[in-house]
Amino acid sequence: MMEKVIERLRNNTRKSAFNRQGYQVSLEVGNFHRMLRFYSERLNENTDDADLIACMVPEFQRDNDKWDLERKVKFVENILCGFQSTIMLATIDNELMDDCFILDGLQRLTALQDWFDGKFPVYEDIWFKDLAHLRRAPFVDCRMVLVVHRFDTMQECVNFYIDINKGISHSEEDIKRATDYLEKL
């Protein structure tokens, strides 16, 4: 009896979206703009850092307004303390992985960008502009993991997005946006 339970558990976990392996790289938080540019040919050196994220958001992705200021501040403070967050990018049938878009991590990237843009301080009074002249110092121990998933089709990608977010971090409205997009494909 227990063997059947274990086999059923293994079969379910093997089919899970979370079991999918992608290309993975660790990067210094302060260099995330450079890494996003590297993985997206749609961007060029003239794309402003503030516009970079918006240029990489697919139509099925939820809106970029889910985190309030308190959550953004806490996330950036956690990153500065050594929390390592994972951001997922996706590409469709592209071995070069040079046309990626943001699959997971939009709110987290936006929180960092907002701090870089001076929209809020961390620890009550520490603004990024006051640290910018230090170049790397605040970010030496602050790392993120970037995972790039290559999908054969956009349908496969959107289904993955739904699987990793439905009932977990996204509202029914957010998921409906993705399922509506899927129906149009």
MOGI-V400170 format. One line per field, one symbol per residue. phi: phi as a letter, one per 40 degrees, with the letter a starting at -180 (. if undefined). psi: psi as a letter, one per 30 degrees, with the letter a starting at -180 (. if undefined). burial: + if it has 24 or more other C-alpha atoms within 12 Angstrom, else -. A space follows every 10 residues. Layout:
BEGIN
phi: ???
psi: ???
burial: ???
END
This chain:
BEGIN
phi: .ccccccccc cccccccccc bbcbacbcdc bccccccdca cccbccccdc cdcdcbccdc ccccbccccd cccccccccc chcbcbbbbb abfbccfbbc bcbahdcccc dccccdcgca cbfgabcddc bdccgcdcbd bbbbbbbbbb bcbcdccccc dcccbcgbbb ccccccdccc cdccc
psi: eeeeeeeeee eeeefkeffk klkkkklkef gfeeeeeegj fflaffkkef feeefgklef kllhgfklee eeeeeeeeef ffkjlkkkll ljhjffhghl lkekgeeeee eeeeeefgfl llhegjkeff feffcfefge gjllkkkkkk leleeeeeee eeeffkgdfk leeeeeeeee eeff.
burial: ---------- ---------- ------++++ +++-++++++ --+-----+- -+++++++++ ++-+--+--- -+++++++++ ---+++++++ ++----++++ ++++++++++ ++++++---+ ++----++-- -------++- -+++++++++ +--+-+++++ +++-+----+ ---++-+++- -----
END
